[in-house]
């Protein structure tokens, strides 16, 4: 019986260690993007690896950004700084907010110097991107 409890505890902690520890880990991987939750003509995906956010349309890489998260903000904030061909940051920054819900992520951004969005449901605000795992 003790052996069974020990094996169960080891299994629990092994599975628990696979769960993302923070928002940066939760965002890692490939996401399908849909503006306002609707499909687009060409598949748009985001590949997030470390602090790099790469937009792909079809299979073609379009833009690369450096991702900065501020999960302690309310709502949670993110910045996407456009990277040049030499991987150096440019002055172009998308400032936005994000939230997780039921296996999806929602993101809304506005280009600097526009103010950072503060809500996902602003009637005259920028579109909300719904990110889903493919």
Contact map, one row per residue, 1 for C-alpha under 8 A:
11111000000000000000000000000000000000000000000000000000000000000000000000000000000000000000000000000000000000000000000000000000000000
11111100000000000000000000000000000000000000000000000000000000000000000000000000000000000000000000000000000000000000000000000000000000
11111110000000000000000000000000000000000000000000000000000000000000000000000000000000000000000000000000000000000000000000000000000000
11111111000000000000000000000000000000000000000000000000000000000000000000000000000000000000000000000000000000000000000000000000000000
11111111100000000000000000000000000000000000000000000000000000000000000000000000000000000000000000000000000000000000000000000000000000
01111111110000000000000000000000000000000000000000000000000000000000000000000000000000000000000000000000000000000000000000000000000000
00111111111000000000000000000000000000000000000000000000000000000000000000000000000000000000000000000000000000000000000000000000000000
00011111111100000000000000000000000000000000000000000000000000000000000000000000000000000000000000000000000000000000000000000000000000
00001111111110000000000000000000000000000000000000000000000000000000000000000000000000000000000000000000000000000000000000000000000000
00000111111111000000000000000000000000000000000000000000000000000000000000000000000000000000000000000000000000000000000000000000000000
00000011111111100000000000000000000000000000000000000000000000000000000000000000000000000000000000000000000000000000000000000000000000
00000001111111110000000000000000000000000000000000000000000000000000000000000000000000000000000000000000000000000000000000000000000000
00000000111111111000000000000000000000000000000000000000000000000000000000000000000000000000000000000000000000000000000000000000000000
00000000011111111100000000000000000000000000000000000000000000000000000000000000000000000000000000000000000000000000000000000000000000
00000000001111111110000000000000000000000000000000000000000000000000000000000000000000000000000000000000000000000000000000000000000000
00000000000111111110000000000000000000000000000000000000000000000000000000000000000000000000000000000000000000000000000000000000000000
00000000000011111111000000000000000000000000000000000000000000000000000000000000000000000000000000000000000000000000000000000000000000
00000000000001111111000000000000000000000000000000000000000000000000000000000000000000000000000000000000000000000000000000000000000000
00000000000000111111100000000000000000000000000000000000000000000000000000000000000000000000000000000000000000000000000000000000000000
00000000000000001111111011000000000000000000000000000000000000000000000000000000000000000000000000000000000000000000000000000000000000
00000000000000000011111011000000000000000000000000000000000000000000000000000000000000000000000000000000000000000000000000000000000000
00000000000000000001111111000000000000000000000000000000000000000000000000000000000000000000000000000000000000000000000000000000000000
00000000000000000001111111100000000000000000000000000000000000000000001000000000000000000000000000000000000000000000000000000000000000
00000000000000000000011111110000000000000000000001000000000000000000100000000000000000000000000000000000000000000000000000000000000000
00000000000000000001111111110000000000000000000000000000000000000000000000000000000000000000000000000000000000000000000000000000000000
00000000000000000001111111110000000000000000000000000000000000000000000000000000000000000000000000000000000000000000000000000000000000
00000000000000000000001111111000000000000000000100000000000000000000000000000000000000000000000000000000000000000000000000000000000000
00000000000000000000000111111100000000000000001111000000000000000000000000000000000000000000000000000000000000000000000000000000000000
00000000000000000000000000111110000000000000001110000000000000000000000000000000000000000000000000000000000000000000000000000000000000
00000000000000000000000000011111000000000000111100000000000000000000000000000000000000000000000000000000000000000000000000000000000011
00000000000000000000000000001111100000000000111000000000000000000000000000000000000000000000000000000000000000000000000000000000001111
00000000000000000000000000000111110000000011110000000000000000000000000000000000000000000000000000000000000000000000000000000000001111
00000000000000000000000000000011111010000011110000000000000000000000000000000000000000000000000000000000000000000000000000000000111100
00000000000000000000000000000001111111110001000000000000000000000000000000000000000000000000000000000000000000000000000000000000111000
00000000000000000000000000000000111111110000000000000000000000000000000000000000000000000000000000000000000000000000000000000011110000
00000000000000000000000000000000011111000000000000000000000000000000000000000000000000000000000000000000000000000000000000000011110000
00000000000000000000000000000000111111100000000000000000000000000000000000000000000000000000000000000000000000000000000000000001110000
00000000000000000000000000000000011111110000000000000000000000000000000000000000000000000000000000000000000000000000000000000000000000
00000000000000000000000000000000011011111010000000000000000000000000000000000000000000000000000000000000000000000000000000000000000000
00000000000000000000000000000000011001111111000000000000000000000000000000000000000000000000000000000000000000000000000000000000000000
00000000000000000000000000000000000000111110000000000000000000000000000000000000000000000000000000000000000000000000000000000000000000
00000000000000000000000000000000000000011111000000000000110000000000000000000000000000000000000000000000000000000000000000000000000000
00000000000000000000000000000001100000111111100000000000110000000000000000000000000000000000000000000000000000000000000000000000000000
00000000000000000000000000000001110000010111110000000011110000000000000000000000000000000000000000000000000000000000000000000000000000
00000000000000000000000000000111100000000011111000000011110000000000000000000000000000000000000000000000000000000000000000000000000000
00000000000000000000000000000111100000000001111100001111000000000000000000000000000000000000000000000000000000000000000000000000000000
00000000000000000000000000011110000000000000111110011111000000000000000000000000000000000000000000000000000000000000000000000000000000
00000000000000000000000000111100000000000000011111111100000000000000000000000000000000000000000000000000000000000000000000000000000000
00000000000000000000000000011000000000000000001111111000000000000000000000000000000000000000000000000000000000000000000000000000000000
00000000000000000000000100010000000000000000000111110000000000000000000000000000000000000000000000000000000000000000000000000000000000
00000000000000000000000000000000000000000000000111111000000000000111000000000000000000000000000000000000000000000000000000000000000000
00000000000000000000000000000000000000000000001111111100000000011110000000000000000000000000000000000000000000000000000000000000000000
00000000000000000000000000000000000000000000011110111110000000011110000000000001000000000000000000000000000000000000000000000000000000
00000000000000000000000000000000000000000000011100011111000011111000000000000000000000000000000000000000000000000000000000000000000000
00000000000000000000000000000000000000000001111000001111100011110000000000000000000000000000000000000000000000000000000000000000000000
00000000000000000000000000000000000000000001111000000111111111100000000000000000000000000000000000000000000000000000000000000000000000
00000000000000000000000000000000000000000111100000000011111111000000000000000000000000000000000000000000000000000000000000000000000000
00000000000000000000000000000000000000000111100000000001111100000000000000000000000000000000000000000000000000000000000000000000000000
00000000000000000000000000000000000000000000000000000001111110000000000000000000000000000000000000000000000000000000000000000000000000
00000000000000000000000000000000000000000000000000000001111111000000000000000000000000000000000000000000000000000000000000000000000000
00000000000000000000000000000000000000000000000000000111101111110000000000000000000000000000000000000000000000000000000000000000000000
00000000000000000000000000000000000000000000000000000111100111110000000000000000000000000000000000000000000000000000000000000000000000
00000000000000000000000000000000000000000000000000000111000011111000000000000000011000000000000000000000000000000000000000000000000000
00000000000000000000000000000000000000000000000000011110000011111100000000000000011100000000000000000000000000000000000000000000000000
00000000000000000000000000000000000000000000000000011100000000111110000000000001111000001000000000000000000000000000000000000000000000
00000000000000000000000000000000000000000000000000111000000000011111000000000011111000001000000000000000000000000000000000000000000000
00000000000000000000000000000000000000000000000000111000000000001111100000000111100000000000000000000000000000000000000000000000000000
00000000000000000000000000000000000000000000000000100000000000000111110000000111000000000000000000000000000000000000000000000000000000
00000000000000000000000100000000000000000000000000000000000000000011111000011110000000000000000000000000000000000000000000000000000000
00000000000000000000000000000000000000000000000000000000000000000001111110011100000000000000000000000000000000000000000000000000000000
00000000000000000000001000000000000000000000000000000000000000000000111111011000000000000000000000000000000000000000000000000000000000
00000000000000000000000000000000000000000000000000000000000000000000011111010000000000000000000000000000000000000000000000000000000000
00000000000000000000000000000000000000000000000000000000000000000000011111111000000000000000000000000000000000000000000000000000000000
00000000000000000000000000000000000000000000000000000000000000000000001111111000000000000000000000000000000000000000000000000000000000
00000000000000000000000000000000000000000000000000000000000000000000000011111000000000000000000011100000000000000000011000000000000000
00000000000000000000000000000000000000000000000000000000000000000000111111111100000000000000000011100000000000000000000000000000000000
00000000000000000000000000000000000000000000000000000000000000000000111011111110000000000000001111000000000000000000000000000000000000
00000000000000000000000000000000000000000000000000000000000000000011110000011111000000000000001111000000000000000000000000000000000000
00000000000000000000000000000000000000000000000000000000000000000111100000001111100000000000111100000000000000000000000000000000000000
00000000000000000000000000000000000000000000000000001000000000001111000000000111110000000000111000000000000000000000000000000000000000
00000000000000000000000000000000000000000000000000000000000000001110000000000011111000001111110000000000000000000000000000000000000000
00000000000000000000000000000000000000000000000000000000000000111100000000000001111100001111100000000000000000000000000000000000000000
00000000000000000000000000000000000000000000000000000000000000111100000000000000111111111100000000000000000000000000000000000000000000
00000000000000000000000000000000000000000000000000000000000000010000000000000000011111111100000000000000000000000000000000000000000000
00000000000000000000000000000000000000000000000000000000000000000000000000000000001111110000000000000000000000000000000000000000000000
00000000000000000000000000000000000000000000000000000000000000000000000000000000001111110000000000000000000000000000000000000000000000
00000000000000000000000000000000000000000000000000000000000000000000000000000000001111111000000000000000000000000000000000000000000000
00000000000000000000000000000000000000000000000000000000000000000000000000000000001111111100000000000000000000000000000000000000000000
00000000000000000000000000000000000000000000000000000000000000001100000000000000111100111110000000000000000000000000000000000000000000
00000000000000000000000000000000000000000000000000000000000000000000000000000000111100011111100000000000000000000000000000000000000000
00000000000000000000000000000000000000000000000000000000000000000000000000000000110000001111100000000000000000000000000000000000000000
00000000000000000000000000000000000000000000000000000000000000000000000000000000110000000111110000000000000000110000000000000000000000
00000000000000000000000000000000000000000000000000000000000000000000000000000011110000000111111000000000000000110000000000000000000000
00000000000000000000000000000000000000000000000000000000000000000000000000000011100000000001111100000000000011110000000000000000000000
00000000000000000000000000000000000000000000000000000000000000000000000000001111000000000000111110000000000011110011100000000000000000
00000000000000000000000000000000000000000000000000000000000000000000000000001110000000000000011111000000001111000001110000000000000000
00000000000000000000000000000000000000000000000000000000000000000000000000111100000000000000001111100000001110000001111000000000000000
00000000000000000000000000000000000000000000000000000000000000000000000000111100000000000000000111110000111100000000000000000000000000
00000000000000000000000000000000000000000000000000000000000000000000000000110000000000000000000011111000111000000000000000000000000000
00000000000000000000000000000000000000000000000000000000000000000000000000000000000000000000000001111111110000000000000000000000000000
00000000000000000000000000000000000000000000000000000000000000000000000000000000000000000000000000111111110000000000000000000000000000
00000000000000000000000000000000000000000000000000000000000000000000000000000000000000000000000000011111000000000000000000000000000000
00000000000000000000000000000000000000000000000000000000000000000000000000000000000000000000000000011111100000000000000000000000000110
00000000000000000000000000000000000000000000000000000000000000000000000000000000000000000000000000011111110000000000000000000000011110
00000000000000000000000000000000000000000000000000000000000000000000000000000000000000000000000001111011111000000000000000000000011100
00000000000000000000000000000000000000000000000000000000000000000000000000000000000000000000000001111001111100000000000000000001111000
00000000000000000000000000000000000000000000000000000000000000000000000000000000000000000000000111100000111110000000000100000001111000
00000000000000000000000000000000000000000000000000000000000000000000000000000000000000000000000111000000011111000000100100000111100000
00000000000000000000000000000000000000000000000000000000000000000000000000000000000000000000011110000000001111100001100000000111000000
00000000000000000000000000000000000000000000000000000000000000000000000000000000000000000000011100000000000111110111100000000100000000
00000000000000000000000000000000000000000000000000000000000000000000000000000000000000000001111000000000000011111100000000000000000000
00000000000000000000000000000000000000000000000000000000000000000000000000000000000000000001111000000000000001111111000000000000000000
00000000000000000000000000000000000000000000000000000000000000000000000000000000000000000000000000000000000000111110000000000000000000
00000000000000000000000000000000000000000000000000000000000000000000000000000000000000000000000000000000000001111111000000000000000000
00000000000000000000000000000000000000000000000000000000000000000000000000000000000000000000001000000000000001011111100000000000000000
00000000000000000000000000000000000000000000000000000000000000000000000000000000000000000000001110000000000011010111110000000000000000
00000000000000000000000000000000000000000000000000000000000000000000000000000000000000000000001110000000000111000011111100001100000000
00000000000000000000000000000000000000000000000000000000000000000000000000100000000000000000000110000000000000000001111100000000000000
00000000000000000000000000000000000000000000000000000000000000000000000000100000000000000000000010000000000000000000111111000000000000
00000000000000000000000000000000000000000000000000000000000000000000000000000000000000000000000000000000001100000000111111000001000000
00000000000000000000000000000000000000000000000000000000000000000000000000000000000000000000000000000000000000000000001111101000000000
00000000000000000000000000000000000000000000000000000000000000000000000000000000000000000000000000000000000000000000001111111100000000
00000000000000000000000000000000000000000000000000000000000000000000000000000000000000000000000000000000000000000000000011111000000000
00000000000000000000000000000000000000000000000000000000000000000000000000000000000000000000000000000000000000000000000001111100000000
00000000000000000000000000000000000000000000000000000000000000000000000000000000000000000000000000000000000000000000100011111110000000
00000000000000000000000000000000000000000000000000000000000000000000000000000000000000000000000000000000000111000000100001011111000000
00000000000000000000000000000000001100000000000000000000000000000000000000000000000000000000000000000000000110000000000000001111100000
00000000000000000000000000000000001110000000000000000000000000000000000000000000000000000000000000000000011110000000000100000111110000
00000000000000000000000000000000111110000000000000000000000000000000000000000000000000000000000000000000011100000000000000000011111000
00000000000000000000000000000000111110000000000000000000000000000000000000000000000000000000000000000001111000000000000000000001111100
00000000000000000000000000000011110000000000000000000000000000000000000000000000000000000000000000000001111000000000000000000000111110
00000000000000000000000000000011100000000000000000000000000000000000000000000000000000000000000000000011100000000000000000000000011111
00000000000000000000000000000111000000000000000000000000000000000000000000000000000000000000000000000011000000000000000000000000001111
00000000000000000000000000000111000000000000000000000000000000000000000000000000000000000000000000000000000000000000000000000000000111
